[in-house]
Amino acid sequence: MEVLERATQTPFGESHGAALLQAVRALADGPLAELADDIDRRGIYPKSILQRLGELGALSAHIAQANKPADYGLAIRVMTEVSRVCGATGFMVWCHEVCGTYMEQSGNAALQGDRLSAHNSGLTLGATGMSNPMKTFAGIETFLLHAREVQGGWLVNGTLPWVSNLGPDHYFGAVADVEDGAADGAPKSEVMFIVHCDAPGVELRNCPSFSAMEGTNTWAVRLTDYFVGAKDLIAHPVRPFIGRIRAAFILLQTGMGLGVVQGAIDSMWKVERQLGHVNEFLEDRPDELQAELDELTARIMVLARTPFSQEKEFLIDVLDARAHASELALRAAQSALLHQGARGYLMTSDVQRRVRESHFVAIVTPAIKHLRKEIARLSATEQPA
């Protein structure tokens, strides 16, 4: 874990970042580790863990505040520490943190101040419903939410099939296309906004059971004439806003992959004394994976210094790093299973859970195929508008 301390630089100096990470590590290795199996198999939602992370200041490292600038590198390291023990909880940390990015970057005073402060401290919990919009902007899907402009705002209808980290008192960021919002031949218009789960016109519907994600409080969300007013507006138009935050959105996700990899490596070392004499014949040994992980982590820490850069080459590097984190998670989790042998095949094994978590890291938006598609598009001589 040497790179963890060395790579984290904060406005308060190395000691502040190290102290926060030490506190998060203690929470992860203690209460979260005790709850991880129940989160995975019984679908227990770790609300108390998320709230404790907020109290520690672990959910707001990437948000600029009066006494500190934003530090995306530290936020990624926090997510790594959580995901090392429980990938599902690490994913929920990302859901909450990226919602904070929407609020902060919106420029809407009504989403900042006390509301953002409560969000940063975990007093309120937020999420993101951006899978469908991100795929739509990439030409993979079409919008599932549709808005109609009315006096003072918009009415939104439609269903998002999977939104995670939700509850009756939670909220999340979403995007809808605007009906009749543009003249023939003009660019399509969209609106981005906060959805409150307890507001009129919002219905949470049960989803099928998920592999390794049962405790993430994932719901289908049906909106029926849901009213969006000025106080919940994130962006209109949306595409310039997405262009500005997309690298930060994707960079934050890398913490999930880095954590799953580190957890897999840790589990390999646990059986080295007993099984090292035969495990030495396997590929992807723990020391080799650790070296690759440390190199990728250092690369991501450099990218995290400028998370809102819009340079094409920078975005390609971010996409590639995110894809590398997914691919490394898949390799490390599979290797951990092979290293542990039969004991890693038990449903109670953290190795078995981590294999499934690595699959999620690889398919959550943007999935590996989505990342490669975007890298190919950006690398082409001519790019679509």
C-alpha positions in Angstrom: 0.0 0.0 0.0 3.0 2.3 -0.2 1.8 4.0 -3.3 -1.4 4.9 -1.6 0.3 7.2 0.9 3.0 8.4 -1.5 0.5 9.4 -4.3 -2.0 11.3 -2.1 -1.3 15.0 -2.0 -3.8 17.3 -0.3 -4.0 21.0 0.4 -3.2 20.3 4.1 -0.1 18.2 3.1 0.5 14.5 3.2 -0.5 14.1 6.8 -4.1 15.2 6.3 -4.6 12.7 3.4 -2.8 9.9 5.3 -5.0 10.6 8.4 -8.2 10.5 6.3 -7.2 7.3 4.6 -6.2 5.7 7.9 -9.7 6.5 9.3 -11.4 5.1 6.2 -9.2 2.0 6.3 -10.1 1.4 9.9 -13.8 1.7 9.0 -13.5 -0.6 6.0 -11.5 -3.3 7.9 -13.8 -3.2 10.9 -17.5 -2.5 10.5 -17.7 -2.7 6.7 -15.8 -6.0 6.6 -18.2 -7.5 9.2 -21.2 -6.4 7.0 -19.8 -7.2 3.6 -21.3 -10.7 3.3 -24.7 -9.4 4.4 -24.5 -6.6 1.8 -23.7 -9.1 -0.9 -26.0 -12.0 -0.1 -28.8 -10.6 2.0 -29.1 -7.2 0.3 -28.4 -5.2 3.4 -28.0 -1.5 2.6 -25.0 -0.1 4.4 -26.5 3.3 5.2 -24.7 3.7 8.5 -21.3 3.1 6.7 -22.0 5.8 4.1 -23.1 8.2 6.8 -19.9 7.5 8.8 -17.8 8.1 5.7 -19.6 11.4 5.4 -18.8 12.3 9.0 -15.1 11.6 8.4 -15.1 13.9 5.3 -14.4 11.0 3.0 -17.3 11.8 0.7 -16.3 15.3 -0.1 -12.6 15.2 -0.8 -13.3 16.1 -4.5 -15.5 19.1 -3.6 -14.0 22.5 -3.2 -14.9 24.0 0.2 -14.0 27.2 2.1 -11.1 25.6 3.8 -9.8 23.4 1.0 -9.6 23.0 -2.7 -10.9 19.9 -4.5 -8.7 16.8 -4.4 -9.9 14.1 -6.9 -6.9 12.0 -6.2 -7.8 11.7 -2.5 -11.4 10.9 -3.4 -10.2 8.1 -5.7 -8.0 6.7 -2.9 -10.9 6.8 -0.4 -13.1 4.8 -2.9 -10.2 2.4 -3.3 -10.0 1.7 0.4 -13.7 1.0 0.6 -13.8 -1.1 -2.6 -10.9 -3.2 -1.4 -13.3 -4.6 1.3 -16.7 -4.3 -0.4 -17.1 -3.4 -4.1 -20.8 -2.7 -3.7 -20.2 -0.1 -1.0 -17.4 1.4 -3.1 -19.9 1.7 -6.0 -22.3 3.5 -3.8 -19.6 5.9 -2.7 -19.1 6.8 -6.3 -22.8 7.2 -6.9 -23.0 9.7 -4.0 -19.8 11.5 -4.9 -20.6 12.0 -8.6 -24.0 13.5 -7.6 -22.0 16.0 -5.5 -20.0 16.8 -8.7 -23.3 17.6 -10.5 -24.5 19.8 -7.7 -21.2 21.7 -7.3 -20.6 22.2 -11.1 -24.2 23.1 -11.9 -23.7 26.8 -11.0 -27.1 26.7 -9.5 -27.0 28.4 -6.0 -30.1 26.4 -5.0 -28.1 23.1 -5.3 -25.1 24.5 -3.3 -24.9 26.1 0.1 -26.7 24.1 2.8 -27.9 21.4 0.3 -24.4 20.6 -0.9 -23.0 20.8 2.6 -25.6 18.2 3.8 -24.7 16.1 0.8 -20.9 16.3 1.5 -21.3 15.3 5.1 -23.6 12.3 4.4 -26.6 13.8 6.1 -28.5 13.4 2.9 -27.6 10.7 0.3 -27.6 11.1 -3.5 -27.0 9.0 -6.6 -26.8 9.2 -10.4 -29.2 8.1 -13.1 -26.8 8.8 -16.0 -26.3 5.4 -17.5 -28.9 5.9 -20.1 -27.9 9.5 -21.0 -24.2 8.5 -21.3 -25.0 5.6 -23.6 -27.4 7.8 -25.6 -24.7 10.5 -26.1 -22.4 7.7 -27.3 -25.0 6.4 -29.8 -25.7 3.2 -28.0 -29.2 3.9 -26.6 -32.0 6.5 -26.9 -33.3 8.7 -24.1 -35.8 7.0 -21.7 -36.9 10.2 -20.0 -38.8 12.8 -21.9 -39.6 16.4 -20.7 -42.2 18.9 -21.8 -41.7 22.5 -21.0 -44.4 24.1 -18.9 -44.7 27.3 -16.9 -41.8 27.5 -14.5 -40.0 24.4 -15.5 -40.6 20.9 -17.1 -42.8 17.9 -16.7 -40.9 14.6 -17.1 -42.2 11.2 -18.0 -40.5 7.8 -18.5 -38.7 5.0 -16.7 -35.1 4.3 -15.8 -34.6 0.6 -15.3 -31.7 0.7 -12.8 -30.7 3.5 -10.5 -28.6 2.6 -7.5 -28.1 4.0 -4.0 -31.7 5.0 -3.6 -34.2 5.2 -0.8 -37.4 7.1 0.0 -35.4 10.1 1.2 -32.7 10.0 -1.5 -32.2 11.9 -4.7 -30.3 11.5 -8.0 -29.2 13.3 -11.1 -31.0 12.5 -14.4 -31.3 13.8 -18.0 -34.4 14.0 -20.2 -34.7 15.0 -23.8 -37.1 18.0 -24.4 -40.1 17.4 -26.6 -40.5 20.0 -29.3 -37.5 21.7 -27.9 -35.9 22.5 -31.2 -36.9 23.6 -34.7 -36.5 21.1 -37.6 -32.8 20.5 -38.3 -31.7 22.2 -35.0 -29.8 20.3 -32.3 -31.9 18.3 -29.9 -32.4 19.9 -26.5 -32.0 18.1 -23.1 -32.4 19.1 -19.5 -30.5 17.7 -16.5 -32.0 17.8 -13.0 -32.3 16.4 -9.5 -35.0 13.8 -8.9 -36.3 13.5 -5.3 -37.5 10.0 -4.6 -40.2 11.2 -2.1 -41.7 13.8 -4.6 -45.1 13.5 -6.3 -44.8 11.6 -9.6 -41.9 9.3 -8.5 -42.4 5.6 -8.1 -39.6 3.2 -7.1 -40.1 -0.3 -8.5 -38.3 -3.5 -7.5 -35.6 -4.9 -9.8 -34.5 -8.5 -10.4 -31.8 -9.9 -8.1 -28.3 -8.7 -9.0 -25.0 -10.5 -8.8 -22.8 -8.9 -6.1 -24.9 -5.8 -6.1 -27.9 -6.8 -3.9 -27.1 -4.3 -1.2 -26.9 -1.3 -3.4 -30.6 -0.3 -3.2 -31.0 -0.4 -6.9 -34.5 0.4 -8.2 -36.4 1.0 -11.4 -37.7 4.6 -11.3 -40.9 5.6 -13.0 -41.6 9.3 -13.4 -45.1 10.5 -14.2 -45.5 14.2 -14.9 -42.6 14.8 -12.5 -42.1 18.6 -12.1 -38.6 20.0 -12.4 -38.3 23.6 -11.3 -35.4 26.0 -11.1 -34.2 24.8 -7.6 -33.4 21.4 -9.0 -31.9 22.4 -12.4 -28.4 21.1 -13.0 -28.0 22.1 -16.7 -29.9 23.3 -19.7 -28.5 22.8 -22.3 -26.9 19.6 -21.1 -24.2 18.6 -23.7 -21.7 21.4 -22.8 -22.1 20.4 -19.1 -21.5 16.7 -19.8 -18.5 17.6 -22.0 -17.0 19.5 -19.0 -17.6 16.9 -16.3 -17.3 13.6 -18.2 -13.6 13.1 -17.4 -14.2 13.7 -13.7 -17.2 11.3 -13.9 -15.1 8.5 -15.3 -11.9 9.2 -13.2 -13.9 8.9 -10.0 -15.0 5.4 -11.1 -11.4 4.1 -11.2 -11.4 3.9 -7.4 -13.8 0.9 -7.7 -11.5 -1.0 -10.0 -8.3 -0.2 -8.0 -10.0 -1.4 -4.8 -11.2 -4.7 -6.2 -7.7 -5.4 -7.6 -6.1 -4.6 -4.2 -8.5 -6.8 -2.4 -7.8 -9.7 -4.8 -4.1 -9.3 -4.3 -4.5 -9.2 -0.5 -6.4 -12.5 -0.7 -3.6 -14.1 -2.7 -1.0 -13.3 0.0 -3.3 -14.8 2.6 -2.7 -18.3 1.2 0.9 -17.9 0.0 2.5 -19.6 3.0 0.3 -22.7 2.6 0.0 -22.8 -1.2 2.9 -20.8 -2.6 4.8 -24.0 -3.6 2.1 -24.8 -6.1 0.7 -21.3 -6.8 4.1 -20.3 -8.2 3.1 -22.1 -11.4 0.2 -19.7 -11.9 0.2 -16.6 -14.1 -0.7 -13.2 -12.6 1.1 -13.7 -9.3 0.4 -11.2 -6.5 3.8 -9.3 -6.8 3.3 -8.9 -10.5 -0.2 -7.7 -10.2 0.8 -5.3 -7.4 3.5 -3.7 -9.6 0.9 -3.2 -12.4 -1.6 -1.8 -9.9 0.9 0.6 -8.4 1.8 1.8 -11.9 -1.8 2.3 -12.9 -2.6 4.1 -9.6 0.3 6.5 -10.1 -1.0 7.2 -13.7 -4.5 7.9 -12.4 -3.2 10.2 -9.7 -1.5 12.3 -12.4 -4.8 12.5 -14.4 -6.7 13.4 -11.2 -4.8 16.6 -10.9 -6.8 18.1 -13.8 -10.1 16.3 -13.8 -12.0 18.9 -15.8 -9.6 19.1 -18.7 -11.4 18.8 -22.0 -8.4 18.1 -24.2 -9.0 15.2 -26.5 -5.8 13.4 -25.6 -6.5 13.8 -21.9 -9.9 12.3 -22.3 -8.5 9.3 -24.3 -6.0 8.8 -21.4 -8.8 8.8 -18.9 -10.9 6.3 -20.9 -7.9 4.1 -21.3 -7.1 4.2 -17.6 -10.7 3.3 -16.7 -10.6 0.4 -19.2 -7.2 -0.8 -17.7 -8.7 -0.7 -14.2 -11.6 -2.9 -15.4 -9.4 -5.4 -17.2 -7.0 -5.6 -14.3 -9.9 -6.2 -11.9 -11.0 -9.2 -14.0 -7.6 -10.7 -14.2 -6.8 -10.1 -10.5 -10.1 -11.6 -9.3 -9.8 -14.7 -11.4 -6.2 -15.2 -10.3 -7.2 -14.8 -6.7 -9.8 -17.6 -7.2 -7.1 -19.8 -8.7 -4.7 -19.0 -5.9 -7.2 -19.9 -3.2 -8.5 -23.0 -4.9 -11.5 -24.7 -3.4 -11.8 -22.4 -0.4 -12.2 -19.5 -2.9 -15.1 -21.3 -4.4 -17.2 -21.2 -1.3 -20.1 -18.7 -1.5 -19.0 -17.2 1.9 -15.5 -16.5 0.4 -14.6 -12.8 -0.2 -12.8 -14.1 -3.3 -16.0 -15.5 -4.8 -17.7 -12.2 -4.1 -14.8 -10.3 -5.6 -15.0 -12.2 -8.9 -18.6 -11.0 -9.3 -17.6 -7.5 -8.3 -14.9 -7.5 -11.0 -17.6 -8.3 -13.5 -19.6 -5.3 -12.4 -16.6 -3.0 -12.7 -16.2 -4.2 -16.3 -19.9 -3.7 -17.3 -21.1 -0.7 -15.3 -21.5 2.4 -17.5 -19.1 3.1 -19.2 -18.5 -0.6 -19.8 -15.3 -1.9 -21.4 -17.0 -2.0 -24.9 -18.3 1.5 -24.4 -14.9 2.8 -23.4 -13.2 1.2 -26.4 -15.9 2.6 -28.7 -15.3 6.1 -27.4 -11.5 5.7 -27.6 -11.9 4.7 -31.2 -14.2 7.6 -32.0 -11.9 10.1 -30.4 -8.9 8.6 -32.0 -10.4 8.8 -35.5 -9.4 11.7 -37.8 -13.0 12.8 -38.2 -15.3 12.7 -35.2 -19.1 13.0 -35.1 -20.4 16.3 -33.7 
